[in-house]
Amino acid sequence: MRALLTSLTLISAISLSSAAFAANTATGTVRAFDAKTLTLKDGTSYMLPASFKDPGIKVGEKVKVAYDMIGKKHQATAVTPAQ
């Protein structure tokens, strides 16, 4: 019984910790874009890192944004064209 509980506890801890580190994602249409910020039509703005490489984003294009929350701000980690 003890071995079963230990195994279940370990499996639960691993699955919960990996979910906590998963990035958030959003999909939307680009309203504005510059070297520091990407804004979608819904009004959500994402800060872009200094190392961000533009994959050819254009206003009006649908994109998928992976991001982390830094305080109350969205920090983009990846921006790709949506399929």
C-alpha positions as CSV (number, residue, x, y, z in Angstrom):
1,M,0.0,0.0,0.0
2,R,2.8,2.4,0.9
3,A,4.5,1.8,-2.5
4,L,1.3,2.5,-4.3
5,L,0.8,5.8,-2.5
6,T,4.4,6.8,-3.1
7,S,4.1,6.1,-6.8
8,L,0.8,8.0,-7.1
9,T,2.3,11.0,-5.3
10,L,5.3,11.0,-7.5
11,I,3.3,10.8,-10.7
12,S,1.0,13.6,-9.5
13,A,3.9,15.9,-8.7
14,I,5.6,15.3,-12.0
15,S,2.4,16.0,-14.0
16,L,1.5,19.1,-12.1
17,S,4.9,20.6,-12.2
18,S,5.2,20.2,-16.0
19,A,1.8,21.9,-16.5
20,A,3.0,24.9,-14.4
21,F,5.8,25.6,-16.9
22,A,3.7,25.4,-20.0
23,A,3.5,28.6,-22.0
24,N,0.2,30.3,-22.7
25,T,-0.9,30.6,-26.3
26,A,-3.2,33.0,-28.2
27,T,-4.3,33.3,-31.8
28,G,-5.5,36.5,-33.4
29,T,-5.2,39.1,-36.1
30,V,-2.4,41.6,-36.0
31,R,-3.6,45.2,-35.5
32,A,-0.1,46.8,-34.9
33,F,3.4,45.6,-34.9
34,D,6.8,47.2,-34.3
35,A,10.2,46.0,-33.0
36,K,9.0,46.0,-29.3
37,T,5.3,45.3,-29.3
38,L,2.7,43.2,-31.1
39,T,-0.9,44.1,-30.7
40,L,-3.8,41.9,-31.8
41,K,-7.3,43.2,-32.9
42,D,-8.7,42.2,-29.5
43,G,-6.5,44.8,-28.0
44,T,-4.0,42.5,-26.2
45,S,-0.4,43.7,-26.5
46,Y,2.6,41.4,-26.2
47,M,6.1,42.7,-25.4
48,L,8.7,41.3,-27.8
49,P,12.1,40.3,-26.6
50,A,15.2,42.2,-27.9
51,S,16.3,39.0,-29.6
52,F,13.0,38.6,-31.5
53,K,13.4,37.7,-35.2
54,D,10.5,38.8,-37.4
55,P,9.1,35.9,-39.4
56,G,7.5,38.4,-41.8
57,I,4.5,39.6,-39.7
58,K,2.1,42.0,-41.4
59,V,-0.9,43.9,-40.1
60,G,-4.1,42.0,-40.9
61,E,-2.3,38.6,-40.7
62,K,-3.5,35.9,-38.3
63,V,-0.8,34.8,-35.9
64,K,-0.3,32.4,-33.0
65,V,1.5,33.9,-30.0
66,A,3.2,31.8,-27.3
67,Y,3.7,34.0,-24.2
68,D,4.5,34.1,-20.5
69,M,2.9,36.5,-18.0
70,I,5.4,38.8,-16.3
71,G,3.4,40.5,-13.6
72,K,0.4,41.9,-15.6
73,K,2.2,42.0,-18.9
74,H,2.3,39.5,-21.7
75,Q,5.9,38.6,-22.8
76,A,5.9,36.9,-26.2
77,T,8.2,33.9,-26.5
78,A,7.3,33.0,-30.1
79,V,5.1,34.4,-32.8
80,T,4.2,32.3,-35.9
81,P,1.7,32.6,-38.7
82,A,-1.5,30.8,-37.8
83,Q,-2.6,27.9,-40.1
